[in-house]
Amino acid sequence: MNHAKRLRTLRRHMAAAGIESLLVTHLADVRYLCGFGGSNAALAIGRERASLFTDGRYTVQAKQETSGAKVVIAEKSALREACAFLATSGVAHIVFDPSSTTVADLEVMRAAIPSNQRRGFFRPSPTSLVADLRMVKDAEELVRMEEAALLGCRLFEELLPKIASGVQETTIAAELEYAARRNGAEGMSFATIVASGPRAALPHGHATSAAVPRSGFVVLDFGVILSGYCSDMTRTVFIGKASDAERFAYDSVRDAQQAAVDAVIPGVSGGEVDEAARSVLREAGLAQYFTHSTGHGVGIEIHEAPRVAAAQTQVLTPGMVITIEPGIYVAGRFGIRIEDMVVVTDQAGRVITPASKALIEL
């Protein structure tokens, strides 16, 4: 990853916004900008140099992973020392991201500088500068993300023979997660969702000790972290033989999902893509059961900008990676969701999770 280039790009945006110095504390942003993946970090960015502050646990790791910034091992608080460093560097102010800075963090920041310097010194950024940069992936990021996505598809195919009536949801999740680790995943992108029968109507139905029923849908929503980047996909399978009504519901969700994928082209908004999915379900008489947004950005974190939801005006541009995941949830009966990762290209959306979306009956 070319972290020096990312820092140069960020500095151009800082200069355009009149920002002298930027304090980055959100760990995903820190990793994006300099490569450091530890659990404690503050990245102080000035007009000409950047310094990464962390603690003694990461003395070796920080030097191995960090590029484009000087590593400073703090004696006490990395955040406090980063602020003190900036305060003595001659800058008139420090800008921070209010979306990732807690009240407690802000108190630490203020306590790090002399009281006569505090007034107006810390300024919230009107926009999330780093998050905006992270929305558009470069070529190396896209390679890593496609590898993670394809691993997820292979895991799904290998998991299918292990899904059966009577098997606990947690057993299915464990099989999936063990296989992910065996195939090189650093971890799961989020808590694996395995929701069967009536529990499939829970959009975030994390795996429980409940046994898969003799007949019904099973929603499988999972992702892996590979080379620092997340994947995310959902497939819904059926145990037994689906009724005509169940098949109609499944086909409607699949058609809605495909309509949204087809709507992904540069220049359209997230709201327009969301409406493409929602309109299909509306025509099928199922829109009332679609209770969440159509998708989200994904990258170093499982949920990133942009959002793909009603009224979202953010325009899609080449290099963005989003999910398309409409679903319906009929309380007490069943749920269905189908999700792909889609790269926005110069002309259209390219699906990078090519696992079958045909209704699989087990």
N, C-alpha and C positions, 0 to 999 in steps of 0.2 A: 504494500500500500504506500502511496506517495503522500506521506503526512505533511512534508514540507510544502507541497503544492496546495494541500487543503488549508494549511495555515495562511499561505499567501492569499488564497481566495477569500478566506474569512477576513483578513486584514483589509482587503479592498472594500468589503461590505462595511467593516467598521469605519473606515475613512469616509465612506459615502454617508454614513449616519452620524458622523461627527463624534465617534466613540474613541477615546484615547486608550482605554484599557478595558479588558473584559475578563471577568472571573468566571470560569467554567467549573461547576461542581457536579453536574449530572454525569454519572459514570459512563453512560453510553456515549455522551458527547466527548468526554475525555478520551475514550478509546478511539473514537472516530478521528479525532484531531491529532493524536500522538501515538496511539497504539497500546497504551498502558491499560491492562485489564484487571487491576487490583480493586479491592473493595473500599479503599480510602484514598481519595485524591482531590486535589484542587489545582487547576491549571490556570496560571496567571499569564495573560497574553497582552503584551504591549505592542507598540507600533513596529518594533524591530526585533524583539526577542520574546521567547516564551519559556516559562519555568514550571515544571511539574513538582508539586509538593505532595509527599506521601510519608508514611511512617516506616520505622525500622524493620517491620515484617517484610517489606518489599525492597530492601536494599539491592538485592541481586536481581529480582524480577524486573524492577523498574528500569534498571540499566540495560537489561536484555531486550525489553519490549519497546522502550520509548525512543522515538525519533522526532527530530524537529524541535525538541524542548530540552532544556537543562534540567537534570534530576536533582532535587533537593530533598534530603531526608530530614523531616522535621523532628525536633527533640520532643515536642509535646503535640500541639494541634496543627495538622497540615493546613486546615482552613485559616486558622489564626495567623500562621506564619506567612501564608500566601498574601493575605490582606496587608500585613505589616510590610512585606516586601514591596508591594505596589504603592503603599502610602509613602514610602521613602524613595520612590523612583522618580519623583518629580511630576507625576500625573495629577491633573486637577480633579479627576473623578474615576470611579470604578463602576462599570455597568455589570449587572448580574441578571440572570434569567429568573423572573419571579415565579414561573411555573414549576421550577425545581429547587427553589430556595425556601426552607421552612422559616418560621418566626424565630425558632431557636438558633438556626444558622445565622440569621441576620443579626441577632444579639451578639454572637461570637465575632462576627465580622466587625461590628461597631466597636466592640471592646478591644479589638486589635490595634486601633489607631488612637492617637491623642484626641481628647474630648473637643479641643478647639478646632479640629479638622473634620469632625463628623458631619456637620451640617451640610447636606447636599452632596456629600462625597460618594455615597452609594446610590446609584440610580438604577431603577428597574428598566430593563430593555423593553421597548414597545413591541418588539417582535422577537421570536425565537430564532436568532441568527443561525445557530448551529443546526437546529432541527430543520430549518429551511434548506440548508445545504445537504443534509442527510436524505432529503426526499428523493433526490435524483442520484441514482447509483452510477458509479463509473464501471468500466469494463471488467475490472478485477472483482469488484463486488458482485456483479451479475454472474460471473463464473461461479463464485462461491455459493451464491444463493441458488443457482440452478442445481449444483451438486447436492445441496441440502434438500431441495425439493425432490429430486430424483431418488435420493435415499428414502425419503418418506414414502414415495410410491412403491419402492421395492419392499419396504416393511409391511405396507398394507397387503400386498399380494401374498407375502409369506404368512401373514396373520390369518387370512381367510379360513384355512383348514382348521384353525384352533377355536373358531367361533361356533358355538353349538348350544342348543338348549341345555340348561342345567349348569353351565359353566358360569362361575361368578364374574361379574364385571371387573373386579380387581385382578383376577387371574388373567383376563384378556389384556388389561393395561400392563400388567407385569411382564407378560410375554413380549409385548410390543417394546417396552422400555428396555428390557434385557437385550433384545435383538438390536435396538438402536445403539446401545453401548458396545456390543460386540462388533458392530460395523463402523465404529469410530466416532460416534456422536459424543460431543462434550456433555450433553445433557438434553433434556426436553425443553422445548420453547415455553411450555406452560404445563400445568397439571393436566394429564391426559383425560379426555372426556370419553367415557364409554357409558352410554345411557340406553337401556333396552326396555322394550314394552312401553307401559305408560310413562316410565321415567324418561323416555326419549322426548317427551313434551317439555322437558326442562332444558332450555337452550345451553346452560352451563352445567349439565348433569355430570359432575365428576364421578369417576368409577366408585362404586360401593360394593358391599358384599352381596348385593342382590344377584340372584341367578337369572340368566337369560331365559325368558319364557319359551314355551313350546311353539308359540307363533307370535310374530310381531317384528317391528323395525328395531334396528340397533344402530345408533348414531355413534360414529367413531371420529373424533376431532382431536388431532394431535400435530405435533411438530417437533423437529430436532434442531439442535444447535450444532453446526458444523463449521469449523474454521471461523468461529465468532459470529456467524450469521444464522438467522432463524428460518425455518420453514413452517408452513401452516397449511393443512388440508383437512377436509371433512368428506367422508363417504358414509352413506347410509345403506345398510344391507337388510335383507328380510329373512327371518327364520321361518321356514315352512313355505307355504304358497300364498302369495298376496291375493286378496279379493280384488274385484274390479274397482271398488271405491279406493282401496289402498293404492292400487296401481295408478289410478287417475291422479291421486294426490302426489305420488312420486313423480309421475311424468310432468305434472304441472310445475313442480319445483325445479326439475331438470330443465324444462323449457325456459323458465324464468332465469335460471342461472346462465343458460346459453345466450339468452337475449342480452343480459348485462355484459357478458364477455364480448359479444359482438358490438356492443355500444362503446367499447373502450377504444378510442382513437384520440390522437393528440388534439387538444383544443376543446374537448368536451369537459364539462364539469362533473365533479363527483355526484352532484345532485341529479344530473341527467342520466348517469349510469344507474343510480339507485332507482330512478323512475322506470327505466327499461325493465328491470326485474319486477318491480311492484305492479306495473301495468299488466303483465302476463298473469300474475296471481289474482289481480282484480277481475280480469276477464273470466278466470276460472272460478270465481266466487270464493277465493281463499285468502284474499288480501288481509282480512281481519286477523288471521293467524300468523302473519309475518310481523313480528314484534320488535325487531332490531334493525340496525342499519345493514346495508348490503356489503360493506367491506371496509378495509382500512389498509394503510401502508404497513409494510413489514421490512425489516432489515436487521440491524444489530439488536433491536428490540422487536418483540412480537407485535406490539401496537405502536405504529409511528404515523406521522402525517404522510399522505393526506387521508382524510375521511371520505368514505363513499357512502353518503347518506342524504336524506331529503334536505333540500335547501342549501346544500354545500356548494359554494361558488368557486372553490379551488379548481383551477384548470389542470387537466392532466398533461404532462409533458414527457417526451421520450426519456427513458431511464428510470422512471418511477416504477415501483413494484407494489402492486395492490392485491388484496384478496377480493374475490367475488363469492359471496356465501349467503344467498337467500335461504330461508327456511320457513316451515310452517310448524306450529305447535298447538295441538288440540288437547287441552288439559284432560287428563284421565284416560286418554286413548293412545295417542302416538305423536311422534315428532319426526320431521325429515329435514335434513340440511345437506347441501352439496357445496363444497368449497374448493376453489382453485387459486393458485398464485398466478398472477398475470403481469407480465412485463409490458409496459407501454413502449412501443417501438415508434419509428418515424411514420408508420402508416396505420398500425392497428395494435391490438393487444395480442401478446403471445403467451399461451398457457404453458407453464413449466412444471405442472403437476399432471402428467398425461394418463394417470390411472383411469381405468374404465369408469364411466358414469352410468352405464346400463344397470337396471335393477338386478342385483344379484340375490338369488334365492338360495339359501343354504339348508 
